[in-house]
């Protein structure tokens, strides 16, 4: 009977990539901006993907908040 690593032909250093993705998201929210993985690895790219996803979600949230804020202030202003 083969274990999962052998069945999927994964090596010793091939961790499930969701771990690196989540770590990239967590690192963004904690302010850690340097990638802890070696540059030419799949883990590096997955960490970057998680970090970038968190960044762009935050940008969308800020833009949406700013748009709501400007529409709220224009509604409350009255012209005389």
C-alpha positions as CSV (number, residue, x, y, z in Angstrom):
1,X,0.0,0.0,0.0
2,X,1.4,3.4,-1.0
3,X,1.0,6.6,1.0
4,X,-0.3,9.8,-0.5
5,X,3.1,11.2,-1.3
6,X,4.1,8.1,-3.3
7,X,0.8,7.9,-5.0
8,X,0.9,11.5,-6.2
9,X,4.7,11.3,-6.9
10,X,5.5,14.1,-4.4
11,X,9.0,14.5,-3.0
12,X,10.2,15.1,0.5
13,X,10.0,18.9,0.2
14,X,6.6,19.0,-1.7
15,X,4.2,20.2,1.0
16,X,0.6,20.8,0.2
17,X,0.6,24.2,-1.5
18,X,-2.5,25.5,0.3
19,X,-0.2,25.8,3.4
20,X,2.1,28.3,1.5
21,X,-0.9,30.1,0.1
22,X,-2.5,30.6,3.5
23,X,0.9,31.6,4.9
24,X,1.1,34.3,2.3
25,X,-2.3,35.6,3.2
26,X,-1.5,35.6,6.9
27,X,1.9,37.3,6.3
28,X,0.2,40.1,4.5
29,X,-2.2,40.8,7.4
30,X,0.7,40.6,9.8
31,X,2.9,43.0,7.8
32,X,5.6,40.4,6.8
33,X,6.5,41.4,3.3
34,X,9.5,39.1,2.6
35,X,8.9,35.7,1.1
36,X,10.5,33.0,3.3
37,X,10.8,30.4,0.4
38,X,13.6,30.0,-2.2
39,X,13.0,32.1,-5.3
40,X,12.7,29.3,-8.0
41,X,10.2,27.0,-6.1
42,X,6.5,26.3,-6.3
43,X,6.2,27.2,-2.6
44,X,7.6,30.7,-3.4
45,X,5.0,31.2,-6.1
46,X,2.2,30.0,-4.0
47,X,3.2,32.3,-1.1
48,X,3.3,35.2,-3.6
49,X,-0.2,34.2,-4.9
50,X,-1.6,34.2,-1.4
51,X,0.0,37.5,-0.5
52,X,-1.2,39.2,-3.7
53,X,-4.7,37.9,-3.3
54,X,-4.9,39.3,0.3
55,X,-3.4,42.6,-1.0
56,X,-5.9,43.0,-3.8
57,X,-8.9,42.1,-1.7
58,X,-7.8,44.8,0.8
59,X,-7.5,47.3,-2.1
60,X,-11.0,46.5,-3.3
61,X,-12.3,46.9,0.2
62,X,-10.7,50.3,0.6
63,X,-11.9,51.5,-2.8
64,X,-15.4,50.4,-2.0
65,X,-15.3,52.1,1.4
66,X,-14.0,55.3,-0.1
67,X,-16.7,55.3,-2.7
68,X,-19.4,54.8,-0.1
69,X,-17.9,57.5,2.0
70,X,-17.9,60.1,-0.8
71,X,-21.5,59.2,-1.8
72,X,-22.6,59.5,1.9
73,X,-21.0,63.0,2.2
74,X,-22.6,64.2,-1.0
75,X,-26.0,63.1,0.1
76,X,-25.8,64.9,3.4
77,X,-24.7,68.2,1.9
78,X,-27.5,70.7,1.1
79,X,-27.1,73.5,-1.3
80,X,-28.5,76.9,-0.4
